Amino acid sequence: MHGTGGSAGVGVLLIATIPAQAEAVAALVVLAVGTAISMALLSSAFGYAITRGPVVRRVLAFAPAMGIMTLAFGGWYTLGAVGAVPYLL
């Protein structure tokens, strides 16, 4: 579900526009490798930034609240998926 709105959509469009199968596969491989590398680099940079200096104290103070909000959202989303509660958006 996560990739459907981002790189998967680009991959489908990419493959649909390339007539030769070998070229389409090569383009998909380049897209997949590039996506994986860019996600790894950005995640590493973000992780490094939030674990250094004064930022780490703020993150540690904010983590419990984010955990509770994430659990509440996940519960609401799950209940909405099975029709137990209405989606508000």
C-alpha positions as CSV (number, residue, x, y, z in Angstrom):
1,M,0.0,0.0,0.0
2,H,2.8,2.4,0.9
3,G,4.5,2.3,-2.5
4,T,1.3,2.5,-4.5
5,G,1.3,6.3,-4.3
6,G,4.9,6.9,-4.9
7,S,7.6,4.8,-6.6
8,A,5.2,2.0,-7.7
9,G,3.1,4.4,-9.7
10,V,6.2,5.8,-11.4
11,G,7.4,2.2,-12.1
12,V,4.1,1.3,-13.8
13,L,4.2,4.5,-15.9
14,L,7.9,3.8,-16.8
15,I,7.3,0.3,-17.9
16,A,4.1,1.3,-19.9
17,T,6.1,3.8,-22.0
18,I,9.0,1.6,-23.0
19,P,8.2,-0.8,-25.9
20,A,11.2,-3.1,-25.6
21,Q,11.0,-5.6,-22.7
22,A,14.7,-5.7,-21.9
23,E,14.9,-1.9,-21.8
24,A,11.8,-1.8,-19.6
25,V,13.3,-4.3,-17.1
26,A,16.6,-2.4,-17.1
27,A,14.8,0.9,-16.4
28,L,12.8,-0.7,-13.6
29,V,16.0,-2.1,-12.1
30,V,17.6,1.4,-12.2
31,L,14.5,3.0,-10.7
32,A,14.4,0.4,-7.9
33,V,18.1,0.7,-7.1
34,G,17.9,4.5,-7.2
35,T,14.9,4.5,-5.0
36,A,16.4,2.1,-2.4
37,I,19.7,4.1,-2.3
38,S,17.9,7.5,-1.9
39,M,15.6,6.2,0.8
40,A,18.6,4.7,2.7
41,L,20.6,7.9,2.4
42,L,17.7,10.1,3.5
43,S,16.7,7.8,6.4
44,S,20.3,7.6,7.6
45,A,20.8,11.4,7.4
46,F,17.5,12.0,9.3
47,G,18.4,9.3,11.9
48,Y,21.9,10.9,12.4
49,A,20.4,14.3,12.8
50,I,17.8,13.3,15.4
51,T,20.3,11.4,17.5
52,R,22.9,14.1,17.9
53,G,23.2,17.2,20.1
54,P,20.3,19.0,21.6
55,V,17.8,17.5,19.2
56,V,18.1,14.1,20.9
57,R,16.6,15.4,24.2
58,R,13.6,16.9,22.4
59,V,13.1,13.7,20.4
60,L,13.3,11.6,23.6
61,A,10.8,13.9,25.3
62,F,8.4,13.7,22.3
63,A,8.7,10.0,21.7
64,P,6.0,8.8,24.2
65,A,3.4,11.2,22.8
66,M,4.2,10.2,19.2
67,G,3.9,6.5,20.2
68,I,0.5,7.1,21.8
69,M,-0.7,9.1,18.8
70,T,0.5,6.5,16.4
71,L,-1.3,3.7,18.3
72,A,-4.5,5.8,18.4
73,F,-4.3,6.5,14.6
74,G,-3.6,2.8,13.9
75,G,-6.5,1.7,16.0
76,W,-8.8,4.2,14.3
77,Y,-7.6,3.3,10.9
78,T,-8.1,-0.4,11.6
79,L,-11.6,0.1,12.9
80,G,-12.4,2.2,9.9
81,A,-11.1,-0.5,7.5
82,V,-13.6,-3.0,9.0
83,G,-16.4,-0.5,9.1
84,A,-16.7,-0.2,12.9
85,V,-16.1,3.6,12.8
86,P,-16.6,6.2,10.0
87,Y,-13.6,7.7,8.3
88,L,-13.8,11.5,8.9
89,L,-11.6,12.5,5.9
